[in-house]
């Protein structure tokens, strides 16, 4: 999977949070500056709340 796809999936996942993300052309460069591709991949899909094992 390319870095572009990783960041797109991460941004789409973050849009599902209770605070959401605004639609902005600057969103992807902003997220890329904050997270490495590895961090974005790891965080994508993490539960938004506590879950039991």
Backbone torsions as a table, in degrees:
resi	resn	phi	psi	omega
1	UNK	NA	136.6	-178.7
2	UNK	-76.6	160.8	177.9
3	UNK	-59.8	-38.9	179.6
4	UNK	-58.6	-43.8	179.6
5	UNK	-66.8	-39.9	179.0
6	UNK	-60.1	-48.3	-179.3
7	UNK	-67.0	-37.6	178.1
8	UNK	-62.7	-44.6	178.3
9	UNK	-62.6	-40.6	179.5
10	UNK	-63.4	-44.8	179.1
11	UNK	-63.6	-43.5	177.3
12	UNK	-61.1	-40.3	178.2
13	UNK	-64.8	-43.2	-179.4
14	UNK	-65.4	-27.4	178.6
15	UNK	-67.8	-16.4	179.7
16	UNK	-86.2	-6.5	-178.5
17	UNK	-70.1	166.6	-177.4
18	UNK	-66.1	-25.7	179.0
19	UNK	-94.9	-16.9	175.5
20	UNK	63.8	177.2	175.4
21	UNK	-128.9	142.5	178.0
22	UNK	-75.3	155.6	172.6
23	UNK	-78.3	119.7	-179.7
24	UNK	-155.2	143.1	178.0
25	UNK	-66.0	-24.3	-177.5
26	UNK	-83.6	-5.1	-173.4
27	UNK	-61.8	-48.6	-177.1
28	UNK	-63.4	-47.6	177.2
29	UNK	-61.9	-34.6	178.5
30	UNK	-64.4	-47.8	179.4
31	UNK	-64.9	-39.6	179.1
32	UNK	-63.2	-31.5	178.6
33	UNK	-75.3	-27.6	-177.0
34	UNK	-89.2	-32.4	-172.7
35	UNK	-127.0	140.9	170.9
36	UNK	-76.2	163.0	176.5
37	UNK	-58.8	-36.2	179.3
38	UNK	-65.1	-42.9	178.8
39	UNK	-64.9	-44.0	-179.8
40	UNK	-62.7	-41.4	179.4
41	UNK	-64.9	-43.2	179.5
42	UNK	-63.9	-44.0	-175.5
43	UNK	-74.2	-26.5	-179.6
44	UNK	-61.4	122.2	178.0
45	UNK	93.3	-4.4	176.1
46	UNK	-60.9	143.5	179.3
47	UNK	-64.5	148.1	179.8
48	UNK	-80.0	-16.2	-179.4
49	UNK	-139.9	178.4	179.1
50	UNK	-64.1	141.9	178.2
51	UNK	-133.9	147.2	177.2
52	UNK	-84.2	153.4	178.5
53	UNK	-77.2	NA	NA
